[in-house]
Amino acid sequence: MSVINKIIAVMMSVLLSVYGLIGLNQDAGGDYTEGKYKNVILMIGDGMSFEHIGATEKYREVDLVMNDMPVQLRSDIDSYIIPATDSAAGGTALATGMRVWINSVGVYPFDPFSPNDMNVPISLGELVKANGGATGVVTTDKTSGATPSDFSAHVLSRGMEEEICADQLKNGFDLIWGGKTDSINEENTAANGWTYIDNRDEMNALEAGSRSFGQFNYSDLYNCTDNNNTPSIEEMTTKAIELLSANEKGFFLMVEGACIDKFSHDNIMEGALLCTEEFDKAVAAALAFAEADGETLVVVTADHGTGGLVLDEKTGEYKFTHGTHNITDVPVYVSAEDAGFVSGKEIANRSIATQIARVMGYGESQFPATIASLK
């Protein structure tokens, strides 16, 4: 990087620090040791509200492990300027520590039309990968969906599938797994150094050190079913952890349970709650690894709630009240009390990303920042 570009990158980092003050304080509010955790697994229940968790426990007669995690708080769901979001803006806040326009994928709100190294924010996965760690993205959405794209691409709009996939193919991550998307195939993955996989057997055959692009049957993922040799979200999470944890410098893994949101938009209670339970099984797998490993933090949250699910105090039953996104706070569950998150506190959605960066050892000058800061 030239001297001028270095100066610009530093100025941008200062600007981001000021810009980041819009909304709640970026500090998560608790005590922590910078660099305490080598690995972080961030798990996002798309559309998952507090009420989804309560309804799943009630109607499916289960005790969700996420609801027993030691630190429990809430975050807002604000996008840039307005107190509402979609998965693109919500996921970008969780990925980059920055609030952006609705529909934007990993680009700043003040210059979204010409993304390049100098004017796009780095994601947590890009930060970890650039510093020698491993990075993975797992979703039950298509791999070009909004949330997985927020962590692995930088484009103006979530609808720009070809541009999203082009970014993903060249980002250097260790794995991106989810539903099949039109712009990913065996030829372009191989040309960019990826192993193309499309079923459970191929996923389980992967060995540490491989780079894989999973294109599974989306219908199976959508319905949270176990057929056609398609892995469940729990199986994908378990295998992804196995592969990424081989990196001695640590790893960052994002896991999205996407179809909670999709069923909630249609007010299909059975599907939404089944997907919440299946997502919780993946959380259980992550927590089991973290407990055994001792150097891994698990953070569970949502980008927003969906469907206006409420508990009717008169009948004691849950019901959907609309088919769009909620504007209410969402859950944040954390696996350890020494990571800076405080039970009962309300924080900004982007504060989740910045706090994760801190406990992984990345200071304010490193995150949030631009892609240019890595070069």
Secondary structure, 3 states (H helix, E strand, C coil): CCHHHHHHHHHHHHHHHHHCCCCCCCCCEEEECCCCCCEEEEEEECECCHHHHHHHHHHCCCCCHHHHCCEEEEECCCCCCCCCCCHHHHHHHHHHCCCCCCCCECCCCCCCCCCCCCCCECCHHHHHHHCCCEEEEEEEEECCCHHHHHHHCCECCCCCHHHHHHHHHCCCCCEEEEECCCCCCHHHHHHCCCEEECCHHHHHCCCCCCCEEEEECHHHHHCCCCCCCCCCHHHHHHHHHHHHCCCCCCEEEEEEECHHHHHHHCCCHHHHHHHHHHHHHHHHHHHHHHHHHCCEEEEEECCCEECCCEECCCCCCEECCCCCECCCCEEEEECCCCEEECCCCEECHHHHHHHHHHHCCCCCCCCCCEHHHHC
